[in-house]
Amino acid sequence: MSHEETTVLTGTAQSKLQMTREETAAFFDRRQQAFDNLDAASLAADYADDCVIESPLSGTHQGRAAAQAALQTVFDAFLDMKIRTDALVIDGNRVAHVLSAEGTDIGGFMGLPASGKPFHLAVVLVYELEGRQIVRERRIYDLTGLLVQVGVLKAKPV
C-alpha cells in the first residue's frame, strides 16, 4: 500500500470518528442539560474509559470513573451551582467551552464545613473528542480566586 493510500484510509477512518459541527453542538446542548441537573453520571458517560483530564483542583486523572467522582465532588459542595455557556468554539474534534459558573458553598468544599459563601467563576474547558466521546479535557479557571471567594483561603485587601 502506498503512502497516499494510507493517508486516504486514515482520513476516511478519522472522518468516521469525527462528529459534524451540528452533532458536536447537540452533544454540548445535551451536556448543558446534565449540568443543569448536576448529573455527574450523565456527564461522565460522555468520557472515554481511558480519557485524560487536567484540572487545577484535582491535577491529572484518567478514566470515566475519575471524571464522575470529580464532578460529583464539585456538585456535592455547590448544590445550587449554575453553569451558563458563554461560547462554544468548535474546530473539528477540538472544542473550547467557555462558561460562567456560580453557586454557593452549601455542602462543604475541600474537606471543610460549608461556608455559605457564593462564588462566580469564568471557566474554559478544552476538549478533544474521538468516536463521540471525550478523550482529553483541560479545565482552565482561577482556582485561587474560587478558594478565596468560598473562604478556604484568606486574602489581604490591597
CORKAMO-V133279 format. One record per helix or strand of 2 or more residues. SS is the DSSP state (hx for helix, st for strand). FROM is the first residue (numbers start at 1). TO is the last residue. If there is no record, write none. Layout:
ss: <SS;SS>
from: <FROM;FROM>
to: <TO;TO>
//
This chain:
ss: <hx;hx;hx;st;st;hx;st;st;st;st;hx>
from: <3;21;40;47;59;64;82;94;118;133;143>
to: <17;36;44;55;62;77;91;104;130;141;149>
//
